[in-house]
Amino acid sequence: MDIKRTLAALLCLAVFTKAQAQLTPFEQSKNKNYTATHAEAIAYYKKLAKQYPQMRTIDYGTTDVGKPLTLVVLSRDKVFDPAIIKKQNKRVLLINNGIHPGEPEGIDASMMLTRDLLKGNKLPKDVVVCIIAVYNIDGNMNRGHSRANQNGPDSYGFRGNYRNLDLNRDFIKADSRNALAFAQILNTWRPEVLLDNHVSDGADYQYVMTLIETQKDKQNPLLADYTANTMTADLYKSMKKSGYEMIPYGAGESGLPDSGIVSFMETPRFSTGYAAQHNMISYMTETHMLKPFDKRLYATYNFMEQLIAICQRDAKVIGELRKKVDAEVSRQKTFALNWELDRSKVDTITFKGYEAGYKTSEVSGLKRLFYDRNKPYTKTVRFYNTYKSSVTAEKPVAYVIPQAWGKVIDLFKLNRVAMKQLAHDTTLSLQMYYIADYKTGQRPYEGHYIHTGVKLNLVDARIKFFAGDYVVYVNQPINRYIVETLEPQGVDSFFAWNFFDSMLGQKEYFSDYVFEDIAADLLKNDPELRKKLDDEKAKDPKMAASAGAQLNFVYRNSPYFEKTYLRYPVGRLLTDTKLDLK
């Protein structure tokens, strides 16, 4: 009997130990206010992978802190080759966690969800789930208390990465190695749906969860129709049933929620905007900063669970939509480069908030805002959810990119843009831009002085390109990424992010006493130039009174002035010209 009891006790202990081993660090914590470190998360996933053949961890690239980006792949059929998965006509859902490590719910919720899907044999049949365990590893390792507005967890990572970059502003410019590794994952697995988990700032209200979806007016219309009327609508319904009713993100971002909610416009610098350029459906959860950490975590868990279920239910529809959208974008001619809110179109939504008031500040002695949780309310508020394009561009037949602009070429390759190279030196007739005007911020933003308000002069020119320069035909599913990055007026174009700043500087000048005689000869021999100068002097008294200004005008209109000054180096080929390419 003693032996039997001992064996039974050992068996119970083994079962208990195995069960404990599968608990996440959050679940093992006493007060449920703990978030896993990067090391703990990776160790946890690797243990699970040893137990379940339907799971694999794959490392991609490296990050700015020197550690690889770990992707967790859940595949019911134990197939982990993305090419084979696409041939099997399965969907891919990519979940990103910890881009802001002080907003860590997704890290811990994904660990729990992964275990529960595996343990309960609940992996979807037609969807492969890919999870970036911790994206901003750098910031995750820099733990402390940097978010004064947030209710837990006990300790968490820092928003910036090792280079102090906000990685959710880095997807287009890709300054960080983290972003390069992410792009490798995105373009290898080509997900149909992306989810990025976050925590919000803003007003106080009753909801634990708020949601950003790709803004409908910048999303492809086919995807916008499906997400707005089916996927997003069903997510709101199912989350309400689960006890975590949602509201669109933006409450209080531009004032008190009573004044209305403005939907977020996520440009390509953000993960969801970047995903839209790749014809993906994308969401960003934003749990409420003042709610307890465990509630925020469970809300994130439930959202991911519901999203997976809808992706499985609509797997065929989502796959067909992706094919249609890829084909449509390949043929698309006009592209929006920037957007502005259309305040003439207003919807209304029901909003559950707390009454706001003002009281005397104990710090300043002046009035301060507060929300009274003893006075909840339900109101109908305005919802601004319509944007219109403020700048557009017609695509050319092809762009021609000098090979000198290496970072552009590298990013295009990483994003699977199809490119050809000129086989030999070639002079082409095409359209070139000259930068007529632009504004630049006075302070750096994420390591750059962003250009805005760009104005262009269009010039038809014959330009010599060299063997090895790149030709990019704009007949690809990735057209949005191509056009929105290469058109200088794009809100997140490569020009906006300073990729081409060296062409904004003049390289050659003149000495006044030498050029005086040359200018005099030019004016004598070119009556048209003389007339231009006289007309300018008549219009501008300051020029008429300045010998230097007049001399400079002649220089700029002379054969000596450099043709490349302010000339955007990427050419627009407007006719389908036969080229010798390799």
Residue pairs with C-beta under 8 A, 6 or more apart in sequence:
20 28
21 47
22 48
22 115
22 119
24 36
24 44
24 108
24 111
24 112
24 115
25 34
25 35
25 36
25 37
25 40
25 44
25 108
26 32
26 34
26 35
26 36
26 108
26 111
26 112
26 294
26 297
27 112
31 154
32 293
32 294
33 152
33 153
33 154
33 292
33 293
33 294
34 153
34 154
34 155
35 104
35 105
35 107
35 108
35 153
35 155
35 156
35 293
36 44
36 104
36 107
36 108
36 111
37 140
37 141
37 143
38 67
38 133
38 134
38 137
38 140
38 141
41 107
41 111
41 133
41 134
42 57
42 70
42 133
42 134
44 111
45 55
45 57
45 70
45 72
45 111
45 114
45 133
46 57
48 55
48 114
48 115
48 118
49 55
49 56
49 57
51 118
52 118
53 78
54 74
54 75
54 76
54 78
54 118
54 123
55 72
55 73
55 74
55 75
55 114
55 118
56 72
56 73
56 75
56 80
57 70
57 71
57 72
57 73
57 133
58 70
58 71
58 73
58 80
59 68
59 69
59 70
59 71
60 68
60 69
60 70
60 71
60 181
60 184
60 185
60 188
61 68
61 69
61 177
61 180
61 181
61 184
62 68
62 69
62 177
62 181
63 69
63 137
63 138
63 161
63 162
63 176
63 177
63 178
63 181
64 138
64 161
64 162
64 163
64 165
64 176
64 177
64 178
65 137
65 138
65 141
65 161
65 162
67 137
68 181
69 132
69 135
69 137
69 178
69 181
69 182
69 185
70 132
70 133
70 134
71 130
71 131
71 132
71 133
71 185
72 110
72 114
72 130
72 131
72 132
72 133
73 80
73 128
73 129
73 130
73 131
74 114
74 117
74 118
74 123
74 128
74 129
74 130
74 131
75 85
75 123
75 128
76 123
76 124
76 125
77 88
79 85
79 88
79 128
82 92
82 188
82 189
82 190
85 92
85 128
86 190
89 126
89 319
90 126
90 127
90 128
90 315
91 126
91 127
91 128
91 191
91 192
91 193
91 311
91 315
91 318
91 319
92 127
92 128
92 130
92 189
92 190
92 191
92 192
92 193
93 127
93 128
93 129
93 130
93 191
93 192
93 193
93 194
93 195
93 307
93 308
93 311
94 130
94 131
94 132
94 185
94 186
94 189
94 191
94 193
94 194
94 195
95 106
95 110
95 129
95 130
95 131
95 132
95 194
95 195
95 196
95 197
95 304
96 106
96 132
96 135
96 182
96 194
96 195
96 196
96 197
96 271
97 104
97 106
97 107
97 110
97 131
97 132
97 133
97 134
97 135
97 197
98 104
98 106
98 107
98 132
98 133
98 134
98 135
98 136
98 137
98 139
98 140
98 157
98 197
99 135
99 136
99 167
99 168
99 196
99 198
99 271
100 136
100 139
100 159
100 166
100 167
100 168
100 198
100 199
101 134
101 136
101 139
101 140
101 142
101 156
101 157
101 158
101 159
102 139
102 146
102 147
102 150
102 156
102 157
102 158
102 159
102 199
103 197
103 198
103 199
103 287
104 140
104 153
104 156
104 157
105 197
105 199
105 287
105 293
105 296
105 297
105 299
105 300
106 197
106 198
106 285
106 300
106 304
107 133
107 134
107 140
108 297
109 197
109 297
109 298
109 300
109 301
109 304
110 131
110 133
110 197
110 304
112 301
113 301
113 304
113 305
114 131
116 122
117 123
117 129
117 308
123 129
124 308
124 309
124 311
124 312
124 315
125 312
126 312
126 315
126 316
127 308
127 311
127 312
127 315
129 308
130 185
130 189
130 191
132 182
132 185
134 140
135 167
135 178
135 182
136 157
136 161
136 167
136 178
137 178
138 160
138 161
138 162
138 163
138 178
139 157
139 158
139 159
139 160
139 161
139 162
139 167
140 157
141 157
142 157
142 158
143 155
143 156
143 157
143 158
144 155
144 156
144 158
145 155
145 156
146 156
146 158
146 159
147 156
147 159
147 289
149 201
149 289
149 290
150 199
150 289
150 290
151 289
151 290
151 291
151 292
151 293
152 292
152 293
153 293
159 166
160 166
161 167
161 176
161 178
163 175
163 176
163 447
165 175
165 176
165 446
165 447
166 446
167 176
167 178
167 179
168 196
168 198
168 269
168 270
168 271
169 269
169 270
169 445
169 446
170 176
170 178
170 179
170 269
170 446
171 179
171 182
171 183
171 268
171 269
171 270
171 271
171 273
171 274
172 268
172 269
172 274
172 485
172 492
172 494
172 497
173 179
173 269
173 446
173 448
173 492
173 494
173 497
173 499
174 180
174 183
174 411
174 414
175 446
175 447
180 414
183 411
183 414
183 415
184 414
186 194
186 274
186 275
186 278
187 278
187 414
187 415
187 416
190 278
191 280
192 280
192 281
192 311
192 318
192 319
192 322
193 280
193 281
193 282
193 283
193 307
193 311
193 318
194 271
194 272
194 275
194 280
194 281
194 282
194 283
195 282
195 283
195 284
195 285
195 303
195 304
195 307
196 271
196 272
196 282
196 283
196 284
196 285
197 284
197 285
197 300
197 304
198 284
198 285
198 286
198 287
199 286
199 287
199 288
199 289
199 296
200 210
200 249
200 286
200 287
200 288
200 289
201 253
201 289
202 250
202 251
202 252
202 253
203 251
203 252
203 256
203 257
203 353
203 356
203 371
204 252
204 288
204 290
204 353
204 354
204 371
204 373
205 247
205 251
205 252
205 257
205 288
205 351
205 352
205 353
205 354
205 371
206 352
206 353
206 354
206 376
207 245
207 246
207 247
207 288
207 352
208 244
208 287
208 288
208 291
208 295
208 296
208 299
209 239
209 244
209 245
209 246
209 247
209 285
209 286
209 287
209 288
209 296
209 299
209 300
209 303
210 246
210 247
210 248
210 249
210 250
210 251
210 285
210 286
210 287
210 288
211 232
211 235
211 236
211 246
211 247
211 248
211 249
211 283
211 284
211 285
211 286
211 303
212 248
212 249
212 264
212 266
212 272
212 283
212 284
212 285
212 286
213 227
213 232
213 272
213 282
213 283
213 284
214 223
214 224
214 227
214 266
214 272
214 273
214 275
214 276
214 281
214 282
214 283
215 263
215 264
215 265
215 266
215 339
215 387
216 224
216 227
216 228
216 385
217 224
217 339
217 386
217 387
217 388
217 389
218 265
218 273
218 276
218 336
218 339
218 387
219 227
219 276
220 276
220 279
220 325
220 328
220 329
222 321
222 324
222 325
222 328
223 279
223 281
223 321
223 325
226 281
226 317
226 318
226 321
227 281
230 314
231 281
231 310
231 314
234 306
234 310
235 246
235 283
235 303
235 306
235 307
235 310
236 246
238 306
238 309
238 310
239 245
239 246
239 299
239 302
239 303
239 306
240 246
242 302
242 306
243 302
244 298
244 299
244 302
244 303
245 352
247 261
247 349
247 351
247 352
248 261
248 263
248 349
248 383
248 385
249 263
249 264
249 284
249 286
250 261
250 262
250 263
250 264
251 257
251 261
251 351
251 353
253 262
253 264
254 260
254 262
256 356
257 351
257 353
257 381
258 353
258 356
258 379
258 381
259 381
259 382
260 346
260 381
260 382
260 383
260 384
261 349
261 351
261 381
261 382
261 383
261 384
262 341
262 384
263 383
263 384
263 385
263 387
265 339
265 341
265 387
266 272
266 273
266 276
266 284
267 273
267 491
267 492
268 274
268 276
268 277
268 481
268 484
268 485
268 491
268 492
269 492
270 284
271 282
271 284
272 282
272 283
272 284
273 492
275 281
275 282
276 282
276 480
277 478
277 480
277 481
277 484
278 415
278 478
278 480
278 481
279 322
279 325
279 326
279 329
279 477
279 480
281 318
283 307
285 299
285 300
285 303
287 296
287 299
287 300
288 296
311 318
325 477
326 477
327 477
329 477
329 478
329 479
329 480
330 475
330 476
330 477
330 479
331 475
332 395
332 479
332 480
333 394
333 395
334 392
334 393
334 394
334 395
335 392
335 393
335 394
335 395
335 479
335 480
335 483
335 484
335 487
336 389
336 391
336 392
337 389
337 391
337 392
337 393
337 483
337 484
337 487
337 489
337 490
337 491
337 493
338 389
338 390
338 391
338 489
338 490
338 491
339 387
339 388
339 389
339 390
339 491
340 387
340 388
340 390
341 384
341 386
341 387
342 384
342 386
342 387
342 388
343 384
345 384
345 386
346 382
346 383
346 384
347 382
347 383
347 384
347 385
348 380
348 381
348 382
348 383
349 380
349 381
349 383
350 378
350 379
350 380
351 378
351 379
351 380
351 381
352 376
352 377
352 378
353 371
353 376
353 377
353 379
354 371
354 372
354 373
354 375
354 376
354 377
355 371
355 372
355 375
355 376
355 377
356 369
356 370
356 371
356 372
357 369
357 370
357 371
357 372
358 367
358 368
358 369
358 370
359 367
359 368
359 370
360 366
360 367
360 368
361 367
361 368
391 489
391 490
393 483
393 487
393 489
393 490
395 474
395 479
395 483
396 430
396 431
396 474
396 572
396 573
396 574
397 473
397 474
397 573
397 574
397 575
397 576
397 577
398 471
398 472
398 473
398 474
398 573
399 471
399 472
399 474
399 482
399 486
399 570
399 571
399 572
399 573
400 428
400 430
400 465
400 469
400 470
400 471
400 472
400 570
400 571
400 572
400 573
401 408
401 409
401 412
401 469
401 470
401 471
401 472
401 486
401 569
401 570
402 465
402 466
402 469
402 470
402 569
402 570
403 409
403 421
403 466
403 468
403 469
403 470
404 569
405 499
405 500
405 569
405 570
407 499
408 485
408 486
408 494
408 499
409 419
409 470
411 485
412 419
412 470
412 472
412 482
413 419
415 478
415 481
416 478
417 472
417 476
417 478
417 481
417 482
418 472
418 473
418 476
419 470
419 471
419 472
420 470
420 471
420 473
420 579
420 581
420 582
421 467
421 468
421 469
421 470
421 471
421 581
421 582
422 465
422 466
422 467
422 468
422 469
422 470
422 471
422 579
422 580
422 581
422 582
423 467
423 580
423 581
423 582
424 467
424 580
425 464
425 465
425 466
425 467
426 464
426 465
426 579
426 580
427 462
427 463
427 464
427 465
428 462
428 463
428 465
428 571
428 573
428 577
429 460
429 461
429 462
429 575
429 577
430 460
430 461
430 463
430 571
430 572
430 573
430 574
431 458
431 459
431 460
431 461
431 571
431 572
431 573
431 574
432 458
432 459
432 460
432 461
432 463
432 567
432 568
432 571
432 572
433 456
433 457
433 458
433 459
433 488
433 567
433 568
433 570
433 572
434 456
434 457
434 458
434 459
434 566
434 567
434 568
435 454
435 455
435 456
435 488
435 504
435 566
435 567
435 568
436 455
436 456
436 457
436 566
437 453
437 454
437 455
438 451
438 452
438 453
438 454
438 455
439 451
439 452
439 453
440 449
440 450
440 451
440 452
441 449
441 450
441 452
442 449
443 449
448 497
448 498
449 498
450 496
450 497
450 498
451 488
451 495
451 496
451 498
452 496
454 488
454 489
454 495
454 496
456 488
456 489
456 568
463 571
465 571
471 573
471 579
471 581
472 482
472 486
474 482
474 483
476 482
483 490
484 490
484 492
484 493
485 492
485 493
485 494
486 493
486 494
486 570
487 493
488 495
488 496
488 500
488 568
490 496
494 500
495 568
500 568
500 569
503 564
503 565
503 566
503 567
503 568
503 569
504 566
506 562
506 565
507 562
507 565
508 560
508 562
510 551
510 555
510 560
512 548
512 551
515 551
515 554
515 555
516 551
518 558
518 560
519 551
519 554
519 555
519 558
522 529
522 554
522 558
523 529
523 530
523 533
523 554
529 554
529 557
529 558
532 553
532 557
533 550
533 553
533 554
536 543
536 553
537 543
537 544
537 550
538 544
542 549
543 549
543 550
543 553
544 550
555 561
